Amino acid sequence: MPHHIRNVVFAALLFPVAALAADVPSREHLAPAGWEGSYHEVHYTPVVKVGDMVIVSGIPAARGETYEAKVRWMFEQLRAHLASAGATMADVVELTSFHATPRDTAQFREEFAKLAPIHHEFFPDHYPAWTAVGTTALLAKGAPVELRAVAIIGSGKAPKADIPKPQPRQEPKPQPASANP
């Protein structure tokens, strides 16, 4: 095969590989100030950015004198983690919270009732998807809850929510007793 034809064939074979490589999103490992030890000592990344997606590892509610102070600190840390990747609280699309305090559903609901208003301070509208999980223990001593998040950079700029308000529930009417025995 002549040299110039072989070069054209070789270039044609490489082009699809180069095109695919250009579409691979970047992966950045980030840590806001004060969290560098997580990466270097504990061997996890506090924030991973893949393209426009930002994944925030669990942040324990570990600092503060009261439950409310600890939870507010956790949400402030979430804000700092997101900022390290160029995201905002408005860009958060998913939360998972892990709660170590509940022993049963009633206690879980009581604890959740204390967390929900603080959550609402940080997410006043266009709420992210949220899963709350009860567990027996968290890694951080004294933390009643831990929060992880996923954000898509820029998604909070023009959110839409066409969800109608729920209608009041009506109690089912009692059915008459059947005439057949």
C-alpha positions, 0 to 999 in steps of 0.5 A, a space after each residue: 500500500 502506498 505511504 500516503 494511502 496508509 496515512 489516510 487509512 491510519 488517520 481514519 481509524 484514529 479519528 473515531 477514537 479521538 472523537 470519543 475521547 473528546 466526549 469523556 467528561 472530566 473528573 475532578 476531586 475537590 475538598 473545601 478548606 478544612 476538609 483536605 484530610 478527608 482525601 489524604 488521611 481517610 481516603 475519600 473525596 468530599 466533592 467529585 465533579 464529573 462534567 456538570 454533575 457534582 457529588 458531595 460525600 456525606 457531611 455529618 452534623 458534627 459541630 454545634 452545641 444543639 441539634 439545630 446548630 449542628 444541622 445548620 452547620 451541616 447545611 453551611 458545609 454543604 454550601 461550601 462543598 458545592 461552591 468548591 465545584 462551582 455549584 450552588 444550593 439551587 443546583 442540588 437535585 438530590 439529597 440523602 440524609 442518614 439519621 442516627 437518632 430514631 429508634 422507631 418511626 415515631 421518634 424518626 418523625 419527631 427528629 425529622 420535624 426538627 430538621 425539616 424547618 432548617 432544611 427549608 431555610 436552605 431550600 426554600 423552593 424547588 426542592 431536591 429529591 430527598 431520601 431520609 434513612 434511619 440508621 443505628 450509627 454514623 461514623 462521626 461521633 455525636 452527629 445525629 444526622 449526615 447528608 450527601 448530595 448530588 447537584 447539576 451545575 446551572 440547573 437551579 437557574 430556571 427550575 420549573 415546578 408545575 405540581 398542583 397543591 394537594 386537595 384535602 382528603 375526604 374520609 371514605 363514607 361508611 358502606 351499608 351492611 350487606 343484606 345477604 348473610 
